[in-house]
């Protein structure tokens, strides 16, 4: 992955993985960050959430797809 951008921040690991799966189906490479820290701490809000990262060039399309998911 090249220059990364935050496509969305989630407060649920399951929602982050659902979004990641959708992006993958659409050919958009992504990476989830901060999931382990959230699991260890038992909460995500104080940590700023679980970030779903994509290449900057895919950001607009990824955000459009995630918005349609209604998570």
C-alpha positions, 0 to 999 in steps of 0.5 A: 500500500502506498500513501494511506488515508482514513476511509472511515473510523469505526467503534466496532471491529465487526463493522470495520471488517464488514466494510473491509470485505466490501472494499475488497470485493470492489477491488480496493485494498485496505488495512485495519489499524488499532483493532488490537489496541481496542481489544486489549483495552476493551474500548475504542472511543478513548483510543479514537476508534478503529481506522480503516485505511485505504490508498489515497487514490481510492479514498473517495470511492471507498468512502462512497461505498462505505456510506452506502453500507449504512453501518 
